[in-house]
Amino acid sequence: MVSKKLVIFGLLGTQLDRGIGPQRWENWRPTVSLCQQEDLLVSRLELLHDRKASSMAEAVADDIVKVSPETEVRRHTVGFSDAWDFEEVYGALADFARGYAFHPEREEYLIHITTGTHVAQICLFLLTESRHLPARLIQTAPPGERERGSPGSYSIIDLDLSRYDRIAARFAEEQREARSFLKSGIATRNAAFNQMIEEIEHVAVASRDPILLMGPTGAGKSSLARRVFELKKQRHQLAGEFVEVNCATLRGDTAASTLFGHVRGAFTGAQRDRPGLLRSADGGLLFLDEIGELGSDEQAMLLRALEEKRFLPVGADREVASDFQLIAGTNCDLAGAVGAGDFREDLLARINLWTFPLPGLAQRREDIEPNLDHELEGAAKRMGRRISMAKDVRTGFLTFARSGEAKWNANFRDLNAAVTRMSTLAPGGRITRAVLDAELSRLRAAWRSAPAVGSDESLLMEVLGADGAAKLDLFDRAQLACVIRVSRASTTLSEAGRQLFAVTRGNRKVTNDADRLRKYLARFGLAWPCPPLVSGGS
């Protein structure tokens, strides 16, 4: 079997390959050293260089013939005026690769990446990895102090990643660890939630654009925002701090000062400068919970800060800068707020690039068991003792927790509170049946004292808020509550429409029930499937 001829491609190193006079043979020159390796028989060297280095390329080619007469040197003029212009260099090298006649059936190819600018080396790597250059990479290194006069060493790098399953497995494991970290290590089972966390992990690592987390009170928006920050901090993507504020607590004249800072004397009581939370978040992550509660002036200032990384503190005549990543949380319908004139459309467009709706605990009942274990571990750490449940007690709690009787109005906060109470009252750290029964009675009583979940009052307050629900006539309240209830029980908009208009649809020539329902919901600023929209904590 005839062995293949070895062909090496390489850029002329205008600094490393330089050599004048007899003393040049005392210096290590990477391109020449390729052809001096005893176990590397180079049949042909394709030497790439620009016009300005033509004389030097000719001298290097002559020296190669002296040390390796069997090596044919072909010189190619590659035209790029700026060796540090990524687009220009890549384009020139890609054109060369497309125009070269490769014969892999009888020739083996190596790409020398020791010489040339770093930009050129990266471009050669990319062209090899993408198989525009059907080759492997070769890297040369100078000799050590005790090996002076030798051609140094070389190593060949094969970019066929199929041979590196352990590397691929390592990357996959790092991704799994990151997703588990975002879920606080909880082995969640809800497929839709797990898929959403997978996307959040990818976005968190790859982007610094704003993220919008939507969901009811207690769904974990604040916790997830902090986890995103900690993940990015681990990857050295953020150098600053995590700064959190609930916008619902910002009222009146102090709102702008709290966020954007003020200068001394800006208003009565401003006795010294205040940097503001946006500047505190410089280089880090700012979590604005309940962003829908911001006033119109603060919304305008925030938009400019996001787009230009600059803003004007209250009372100042000079702008300040802050480069932060924003995560916004909300429990209200921001699109509806835009329609009502309560939220800026341009700000929503800016923060709505990556939007993730966090489901409540009632929508993730299969995740109650792993979250129960997580809460029990947390309680044990806080209390400094082991907390356990007998098998029948655990089964009893999970049966109740997964049933329709369990409302979980405050979502994971309700679960946390329940486990904390049971752990505190557990004799010897073991939650007994008596402790469980007392807790279930407590939960039932608490949920009874709140507006009945599923009642007209609770549904309207959930989607419209107390103020919005108070503005409705009694007739509209009853009708809208019925529509919401049917919509939430349906899997599609069309299915909900068929149920709501089942009697009269036969009397109409055109029966577009989905469109009819969509228009009805739009009257109240709602969209199917009527998610929880009322403002609250996270």
Secondary structure as a PSIPRED ss2 file (coil, helix, strand):
# PSIPRED VFORMAT (PSIPRED V4.0)

   1 M C   1.000  0.000  0.000
   2 V C   1.000  0.000  0.000
   3 S C   1.000  0.000  0.000
   4 K C   1.000  0.000  0.000
   5 K E   0.000  0.000  1.000
   6 L E   0.000  0.000  1.000
   7 V E   0.000  0.000  1.000
   8 I E   0.000  0.000  1.000
   9 F E   0.000  0.000  1.000
  10 G E   0.000  0.000  1.000
  11 L E   0.000  0.000  1.000
  12 L C   1.000  0.000  0.000
  13 G C   1.000  0.000  0.000
  14 T C   1.000  0.000  0.000
  15 Q C   1.000  0.000  0.000
  16 L C   1.000  0.000  0.000
  17 D C   1.000  0.000  0.000
  18 R C   1.000  0.000  0.000
  19 G C   1.000  0.000  0.000
  20 I C   1.000  0.000  0.000
  21 G C   1.000  0.000  0.000
  22 P H   0.000  1.000  0.000
  23 Q H   0.000  1.000  0.000
  24 R H   0.000  1.000  0.000
  25 W H   0.000  1.000  0.000
  26 E H   0.000  1.000  0.000
  27 N C   1.000  0.000  0.000
  28 W C   1.000  0.000  0.000
  29 R C   1.000  0.000  0.000
  30 P H   0.000  1.000  0.000
  31 T H   0.000  1.000  0.000
  32 V H   0.000  1.000  0.000
  33 S H   0.000  1.000  0.000
  34 L H   0.000  1.000  0.000
  35 C C   1.000  0.000  0.000
  36 Q C   1.000  0.000  0.000
  37 Q C   1.000  0.000  0.000
  38 E C   1.000  0.000  0.000
  39 D C   1.000  0.000  0.000
  40 L C   1.000  0.000  0.000
  41 L C   1.000  0.000  0.000
  42 V C   1.000  0.000  0.000
  43 S C   1.000  0.000  0.000
  44 R E   0.000  0.000  1.000
  45 L E   0.000  0.000  1.000
  46 E E   0.000  0.000  1.000
  47 L E   0.000  0.000  1.000
  48 L E   0.000  0.000  1.000
  49 H E   0.000  0.000  1.000
  50 D C   1.000  0.000  0.000
  51 R H   0.000  1.000  0.000
  52 K H   0.000  1.000  0.000
  53 A H   0.000  1.000  0.000
  54 S H   0.000  1.000  0.000
  55 S H   0.000  1.000  0.000
  56 M H   0.000  1.000  0.000
  57 A H   0.000  1.000  0.000
  58 E H   0.000  1.000  0.000
  59 A H   0.000  1.000  0.000
  60 V H   0.000  1.000  0.000
  61 A H   0.000  1.000  0.000
  62 D H   0.000  1.000  0.000
  63 D H   0.000  1.000  0.000
  64 I H   0.000  1.000  0.000
  65 V H   0.000  1.000  0.000
  66 K H   0.000  1.000  0.000
  67 V H   0.000  1.000  0.000
  68 S C   1.000  0.000  0.000
  69 P C   1.000  0.000  0.000
  70 E C   1.000  0.000  0.000
  71 T C   1.000  0.000  0.000
  72 E E   0.000  0.000  1.000
  73 V E   0.000  0.000  1.000
  74 R E   0.000  0.000  1.000
  75 R E   0.000  0.000  1.000
  76 H E   0.000  0.000  1.000
  77 T E   0.000  0.000  1.000
  78 V C   1.000  0.000  0.000
  79 G C   1.000  0.000  0.000
  80 F C   1.000  0.000  0.000
  81 S C   1.000  0.000  0.000
  82 D C   1.000  0.000  0.000
  83 A C   1.000  0.000  0.000
  84 W C   1.000  0.000  0.000
  85 D C   1.000  0.000  0.000
  86 F H   0.000  1.000  0.000
  87 E H   0.000  1.000  0.000
  88 E H   0.000  1.000  0.000
  89 V H   0.000  1.000  0.000
  90 Y H   0.000  1.000  0.000
  91 G H   0.000  1.000  0.000
  92 A H   0.000  1.000  0.000
  93 L H   0.000  1.000  0.000
  94 A H   0.000  1.000  0.000
  95 D H   0.000  1.000  0.000
  96 F H   0.000  1.000  0.000
  97 A H   0.000  1.000  0.000
  98 R H   0.000  1.000  0.000
  99 G H   0.000  1.000  0.000
 100 Y C   1.000  0.000  0.000
 101 A C   1.000  0.000  0.000
 102 F C   1.000  0.000  0.000
 103 H C   1.000  0.000  0.000
 104 P C   1.000  0.000  0.000
 105 E C   1.000  0.000  0.000
 106 R C   1.000  0.000  0.000
 107 E E   0.000  0.000  1.000
 108 E E   0.000  0.000  1.000
 109 Y E   0.000  0.000  1.000
 110 L E   0.000  0.000  1.000
 111 I E   0.000  0.000  1.000
 112 H E   0.000  0.000  1.000
 113 I C   1.000  0.000  0.000
 114 T C   1.000  0.000  0.000
 115 T C   1.000  0.000  0.000
 116 G C   1.000  0.000  0.000
 117 T C   1.000  0.000  0.000
 118 H H   0.000  1.000  0.000
 119 V H   0.000  1.000  0.000
 120 A H   0.000  1.000  0.000
 121 Q H   0.000  1.000  0.000
 122 I H   0.000  1.000  0.000
 123 C H   0.000  1.000  0.000
 124 L H   0.000  1.000  0.000
 125 F H   0.000  1.000  0.000
 126 L H   0.000  1.000  0.000
 127 L H   0.000  1.000  0.000
 128 T H   0.000  1.000  0.000
 129 E H   0.000  1.000  0.000
 130 S C   1.000  0.000  0.000
 131 R C   1.000  0.000  0.000
 132 H C   1.000  0.000  0.000
 133 L C   1.000  0.000  0.000
 134 P C   1.000  0.000  0.000
 135 A C   1.000  0.000  0.000
 136 R E   0.000  0.000  1.000
 137 L E   0.000  0.000  1.000
 138 I E   0.000  0.000  1.000
 139 Q E   0.000  0.000  1.000
 140 T E   0.000  0.000  1.000
 141 A E   0.000  0.000  1.000
 142 P C   1.000  0.000  0.000
 143 P C   1.000  0.000  0.000
 144 G C   1.000  0.000  0.000
 145 E H   0.000  1.000  0.000
 146 R H   0.000  1.000  0.000
 147 E H   0.000  1.000  0.000
 148 R C   1.000  0.000  0.000
 149 G C   1.000  0.000  0.000
 150 S C   1.000  0.000  0.000
 151 P C   1.000  0.000  0.000
 152 G C   1.000  0.000  0.000
 153 S E   0.000  0.000  1.000
 154 Y E   0.000  0.000  1.000
 155 S E   0.000  0.000  1.000
 156 I E   0.000  0.000  1.000
 157 I E   0.000  0.000  1.000
 158 D C   1.000  0.000  0.000
 159 L C   1.000  0.000  0.000
 160 D C   1.000  0.000  0.000
 161 L H   0.000  1.000  0.000
 162 S H   0.000  1.000  0.000
 163 R H   0.000  1.000  0.000
 164 Y C   1.000  0.000  0.000
 165 D H   0.000  1.000  0.000
 166 R H   0.000  1.000  0.000
 167 I H   0.000  1.000  0.000
 168 A H   0.000  1.000  0.000
 169 A H   0.000  1.000  0.000
 170 R H   0.000  1.000  0.000
 171 F H   0.000  1.000  0.000
 172 A H   0.000  1.000  0.000
 173 E H   0.000  1.000  0.000
 174 E H   0.000  1.000  0.000
 175 Q H   0.000  1.000  0.000
 176 R H   0.000  1.000  0.000
 177 E H   0.000  1.000  0.000
 178 A H   0.000  1.000  0.000
 179 R H   0.000  1.000  0.000
 180 S H   0.000  1.000  0.000
 181 F H   0.000  1.000  0.000
 182 L H   0.000  1.000  0.000
 183 K C   1.000  0.000  0.000
 184 S C   1.000  0.000  0.000
 185 G C   1.000  0.000  0.000
 186 I C   1.000  0.000  0.000
 187 A C   1.000  0.000  0.000
 188 T C   1.000  0.000  0.000
 189 R C   1.000  0.000  0.000
 190 N C   1.000  0.000  0.000
 191 A H   0.000  1.000  0.000
 192 A H   0.000  1.000  0.000
 193 F H   0.000  1.000  0.000
 194 N H   0.000  1.000  0.000
 195 Q H   0.000  1.000  0.000
 196 M H   0.000  1.000  0.000
 197 I H   0.000  1.000  0.000
 198 E H   0.000  1.000  0.000
 199 E H   0.000  1.000  0.000
 200 I H   0.000  1.000  0.000
 201 E H   0.000  1.000  0.000
 202 H H   0.000  1.000  0.000
 203 V H   0.000  1.000  0.000
 204 A H   0.000  1.000  0.000
 205 V H   0.000  1.000  0.000
 206 A H   0.000  1.000  0.000
 207 S C   1.000  0.000  0.000
 208 R C   1.000  0.000  0.000
 209 D C   1.000  0.000  0.000
 210 P C   1.000  0.000  0.000
 211 I E   0.000  0.000  1.000
 212 L E   0.000  0.000  1.000
 213 L E   0.000  0.000  1.000
 214 M E   0.000  0.000  1.000
 215 G C   1.000  0.000  0.000
 216 P C   1.000  0.000  0.000
 217 T C   1.000  0.000  0.000
 218 G C   1.000  0.000  0.000
 219 A C   1.000  0.000  0.000
 220 G C   1.000  0.000  0.000
 221 K H   0.000  1.000  0.000
 222 S H   0.000  1.000  0.000
 223 S H   0.000  1.000  0.000
 224 L H   0.000  1.000  0.000
 225 A H   0.000  1.000  0.000
 226 R H   0.000  1.000  0.000
 227 R H   0.000  1.000  0.000
 228 V H   0.000  1.000  0.000
 229 F H   0.000  1.000  0.000
 230 E H   0.000  1.000  0.000
 231 L H   0.000  1.000  0.000
 232 K H   0.000  1.000  0.000
 233 K H   0.000  1.000  0.000
 234 Q H   0.000  1.000  0.000
 235 R C   1.000  0.000  0.000
 236 H C   1.000  0.000  0.000
 237 Q C   1.000  0.000  0.000
 238 L C   1.000  0.000  0.000
 239 A C   1.000  0.000  0.000
 240 G C   1.000  0.000  0.000
 241 E C   1.000  0.000  0.000
 242 F E   0.000  0.000  1.000
 243 V E   0.000  0.000  1.000
 244 E E   0.000  0.000  1.000
 245 V E   0.000  0.000  1.000
 246 N E   0.000  0.000  1.000
 247 C H   0.000  1.000  0.000
 248 A H   0.000  1.000  0.000
 249 T H   0.000  1.000  0.000
 250 L C   1.000  0.000  0.000
 251 R C   1.000  0.000  0.000
 252 G C   1.000  0.000  0.000
 253 D C   1.000  0.000  0.000
 254 T H   0.000  1.000  0.000
 255 A H   0.000  1.000  0.000
 256 A H   0.000  1.000  0.000
 257 S H   0.000  1.000  0.000
 258 T H   0.000  1.000  0.000
 259 L H   0.000  1.000  0.000
 260 F H   0.000  1.000  0.000
 261 G C   1.000  0.000  0.000
 262 H E   0.000  0.000  1.000
 263 V C   1.000  0.000  0.000
 264 R C   1.000  0.000  0.000
 265 G C   1.000  0.000  0.000
 266 A C   1.000  0.000  0.000
 267 F C   1.000  0.000  0.000
 268 T C   1.000  0.000  0.000
 269 G C   1.000  0.000  0.000
 270 A C   1.000  0.000  0.000
 271 Q C   1.000  0.000  0.000
 272 R C   1.000  0.000  0.000
 273 D C   1.000  0.000  0.000
 274 R E   0.000  0.000  1.000
 275 P C   1.000  0.000  0.000
 276 G C   1.000  0.000  0.000
 277 L H   0.000  1.000  0.000
 278 L H   0.000  1.000  0.000
 279 R H   0.000  1.000  0.000
 280 S H   0.000  1.000  0.000
 281 A C   1.000  0.000  0.000
 282 D C   1.000  0.000  0.000
 283 G C   1.000  0.000  0.000
 284 G C   1.000  0.000  0.000
 285 L E   0.000  0.000  1.000
 286 L E   0.000  0.000  1.000
 287 F E   0.000  0.000  1.000
 288 L E   0.000  0.000  1.000
 289 D E   0.000  0.000  1.000
 290 E C   1.000  0.000  0.000
 291 I H   0.000  1.000  0.000
 292 G H   0.000  1.000  0.000
 293 E H   0.000  1.000  0.000
 294 L C   1.000  0.000  0.000
 295 G C   1.000  0.000  0.000
 296 S H   0.000  1.000  0.000
 297 D H   0.000  1.000  0.000
 298 E H   0.000  1.000  0.000
 299 Q H   0.000  1.000  0.000
 300 A H   0.000  1.000  0.000
 301 M H   0.000  1.000  0.000
 302 L H   0.000  1.000  0.000
 303 L H   0.000  1.000  0.000
 304 R H   0.000  1.000  0.000
 305 A H   0.000  1.000  0.000
 306 L H   0.000  1.000  0.000
 307 E H   0.000  1.000  0.000
 308 E H   0.000  1.000  0.000
 309 K C   1.000  0.000  0.000
 310 R E   0.000  0.000  1.000
 311 F E   0.000  0.000  1.000
 312 L C   1.000  0.000  0.000
 313 P C   1.000  0.000  0.000
 314 V E   0.000  0.000  1.000
 315 G C   1.000  0.000  0.000
 316 A C   1.000  0.000  0.000
 317 D C   1.000  0.000  0.000
 318 R C   1.000  0.000  0.000
 319 E C   1.000  0.000  0.000
 320 V E   0.000  0.000  1.000
 321 A E   0.000  0.000  1.000
 322 S C   1.000  0.000  0.000
 323 D C   1.000  0.000  0.000
 324 F C   1.000  0.000  0.000
 325 Q E   0.000  0.000  1.000
 326 L E   0.000  0.000  1.000
 327 I E   0.000  0.000  1.000
 328 A E   0.000  0.000  1.000
 329 G E   0.000  0.000  1.000
 330 T E   0.000  0.000  1.000
 331 N C   1.000  0.000  0.000
 332 C C   1.000  0.000  0.000
 333 D C   1.000  0.000  0.000
 334 L H   0.000  1.000  0.000
 335 A H   0.000  1.000  0.000
 336 G H   0.000  1.000  0.000
 337 A H   0.000  1.000  0.000
 338 V H   0.000  1.000  0.000
 339 G H   0.000  1.000  0.000
 340 A C   1.000  0.000  0.000
 341 G C   1.000  0.000  0.000
 342 D C   1.000  0.000  0.000
 343 F C   1.000  0.000  0.000
 344 R C   1.000  0.000  0.000
 345 E H   0.000  1.000  0.000
 346 D H   0.000  1.000  0.000
 347 L H   0.000  1.000  0.000
 348 L H   0.000  1.000  0.000
 349 A H   0.000  1.000  0.000
 350 R H   0.000  1.000  0.000
 351 I H   0.000  1.000  0.000
 352 N C   1.000  0.000  0.000
 353 L C   1.000  0.000  0.000
 354 W E   0.000  0.000  1.000
 355 T E   0.000  0.000  1.000
 356 F E   0.000  0.000  1.000
 357 P E   0.000  0.000  1.000
 358 L C   1.000  0.000  0.000
 359 P C   1.000  0.000  0.000
 360 G C   1.000  0.000  0.000
 361 L H   0.000  1.000  0.000
 362 A H   0.000  1.000  0.000
 363 Q H   0.000  1.000  0.000
 364 R C   1.000  0.000  0.000
 365 R H   0.000  1.000  0.000
 366 E H   0.000  1.000  0.000
 367 D H   0.000  1.000  0.000
 368 I H   0.000  1.000  0.000
 369 E H   0.000  1.000  0.000
 370 P H   0.000  1.000  0.000
 371 N H   0.000  1.000  0.000
 372 L H   0.000  1.000  0.000
 373 D H   0.000  1.000  0.000
 374 H H   0.000  1.000  0.000
 375 E H   0.000  1.000  0.000
 376 L H   0.000  1.000  0.000
 377 E H   0.000  1.000  0.000
 378 G H   0.000  1.000  0.000
 379 A H   0.000  1.000  0.000
 380 A H   0.000  1.000  0.000
 381 K H   0.000  1.000  0.000
 382 R H   0.000  1.000  0.000
 383 M H   0.000  1.000  0.000
 384 G C   1.000  0.000  0.000
 385 R C   1.000  0.000  0.000
 386 R C   1.000  0.000  0.000
 387 I C   1.000  0.000  0.000
 388 S E   0.000  0.000  1.000
 389 M E   0.000  0.000  1.000
 390 A C   1.000  0.000  0.000
 391 K H   0.000  1.000  0.000
 392 D H   0.000  1.000  0.000
 393 V H   0.000  1.000  0.000
 394 R H   0.000  1.000  0.000
 395 T H   0.000  1.000  0.000
 396 G H   0.000  1.000  0.000
 397 F H   0.000  1.000  0.000
 398 L H   0.000  1.000  0.000
 399 T H   0.000  1.000  0.000
 400 F H   0.000  1.000  0.000
 401 A H   0.000  1.000  0.000
 402 R H   0.000  1.000  0.000
 403 S C   1.000  0.000  0.000
 404 G C   1.000  0.000  0.000
 405 E C   1.000  0.000  0.000
 406 A C   1.000  0.000  0.000
 407 K C   1.000  0.000  0.000
 408 W C   1.000  0.000  0.000
 409 N C   1.000  0.000  0.000
 410 A C   1.000  0.000  0.000
 411 N C   1.000  0.000  0.000
 412 F H   0.000  1.000  0.000
 413 R H   0.000  1.000  0.000
 414 D H   0.000  1.000  0.000
 415 L H   0.000  1.000  0.000
 416 N H   0.000  1.000  0.000
 417 A H   0.000  1.000  0.000
 418 A H   0.000  1.000  0.000
 419 V H   0.000  1.000  0.000
 420 T H   0.000  1.000  0.000
 421 R H   0.000  1.000  0.000
 422 M H   0.000  1.000  0.000
 423 S H   0.000  1.000  0.000
 424 T H   0.000  1.000  0.000
 425 L H   0.000  1.000  0.000
 426 A C   1.000  0.000  0.000
 427 P H   0.000  1.000  0.000
 428 G H   0.000  1.000  0.000
 429 G H   0.000  1.000  0.000
 430 R E   0.000  0.000  1.000
 431 I E   0.000  0.000  1.000
 432 T C   1.000  0.000  0.000
 433 R H   0.000  1.000  0.000
 434 A H   0.000  1.000  0.000
 435 V H   0.000  1.000  0.000
 436 L H   0.000  1.000  0.000
 437 D H   0.000  1.000  0.000
 438 A H   0.000  1.000  0.000
 439 E H   0.000  1.000  0.000
 440 L H   0.000  1.000  0.000
 441 S H   0.000  1.000  0.000
 442 R H   0.000  1.000  0.000
 443 L H   0.000  1.000  0.000
 444 R H   0.000  1.000  0.000
 445 A H   0.000  1.000  0.000
 446 A H   0.000  1.000  0.000
 447 W H   0.000  1.000  0.000
 448 R H   0.000  1.000  0.000
 449 S H   0.000  1.000  0.000
 450 A C   1.000  0.000  0.000
 451 P C   1.000  0.000  0.000
 452 A C   1.000  0.000  0.000
 453 V C   1.000  0.000  0.000
 454 G C   1.000  0.000  0.000
 455 S C   1.000  0.000  0.000
 456 D H   0.000  1.000  0.000
 457 E H   0.000  1.000  0.000
 458 S H   0.000  1.000  0.000
 459 L H   0.000  1.000  0.000
 460 L H   0.000  1.000  0.000
 461 M H   0.000  1.000  0.000
 462 E H   0.000  1.000  0.000
 463 V H   0.000  1.000  0.000
 464 L H   0.000  1.000  0.000
 465 G H   0.000  1.000  0.000
 466 A H   0.000  1.000  0.000
 467 D H   0.000  1.000  0.000
 468 G H   0.000  1.000  0.000
 469 A H   0.000  1.000  0.000
 470 A H   0.000  1.000  0.000
 471 K C   1.000  0.000  0.000
 472 L C   1.000  0.000  0.000
 473 D C   1.000  0.000  0.000
 474 L H   0.000  1.000  0.000
 475 F H   0.000  1.000  0.000
 476 D H   0.000  1.000  0.000
 477 R H   0.000  1.000  0.000
 478 A H   0.000  1.000  0.000
 479 Q H   0.000  1.000  0.000
 480 L H   0.000  1.000  0.000
 481 A H   0.000  1.000  0.000
 482 C H   0.000  1.000  0.000
 483 V H   0.000  1.000  0.000
 484 I H   0.000  1.000  0.000
 485 R H   0.000  1.000  0.000
 486 V H   0.000  1.000  0.000
 487 S H   0.000  1.000  0.000
 488 R H   0.000  1.000  0.000
 489 A H   0.000  1.000  0.000
 490 S C   1.000  0.000  0.000
 491 T C   1.000  0.000  0.000
 492 T C   1.000  0.000  0.000
 493 L H   0.000  1.000  0.000
 494 S H   0.000  1.000  0.000
 495 E H   0.000  1.000  0.000
 496 A H   0.000  1.000  0.000
 497 G H   0.000  1.000  0.000
 498 R H   0.000  1.000  0.000
 499 Q H   0.000  1.000  0.000
 500 L H   0.000  1.000  0.000
 501 F C   1.000  0.000  0.000
 502 A C   1.000  0.000  0.000
 503 V C   1.000  0.000  0.000
 504 T H   0.000  1.000  0.000
 505 R H   0.000  1.000  0.000
 506 G H   0.000  1.000  0.000
 507 N H   0.000  1.000  0.000
 508 R C   1.000  0.000  0.000
 509 K C   1.000  0.000  0.000
 510 V C   1.000  0.000  0.000
 511 T C   1.000  0.000  0.000
 512 N C   1.000  0.000  0.000
 513 D H   0.000  1.000  0.000
 514 A H   0.000  1.000  0.000
 515 D H   0.000  1.000  0.000
 516 R H   0.000  1.000  0.000
 517 L H   0.000  1.000  0.000
 518 R H   0.000  1.000  0.000
 519 K H   0.000  1.000  0.000
 520 Y H   0.000  1.000  0.000
 521 L H   0.000  1.000  0.000
 522 A H   0.000  1.000  0.000
 523 R C   1.000  0.000  0.000
 524 F C   1.000  0.000  0.000
 525 G C   1.000  0.000  0.000
 526 L C   1.000  0.000  0.000
 527 A C   1.000  0.000  0.000
 528 W C   1.000  0.000  0.000
 529 P C   1.000  0.000  0.000
 530 C C   1.000  0.000  0.000
 531 P C   1.000  0.000  0.000
 532 P C   1.000  0.000  0.000
 533 L C   1.000  0.000  0.000
 534 V C   1.000  0.000  0.000
 535 S C   1.000  0.000  0.000
 536 G C   1.000  0.000  0.000
 537 G C   1.000  0.000  0.000
 538 S C   1.000  0.000  0.000
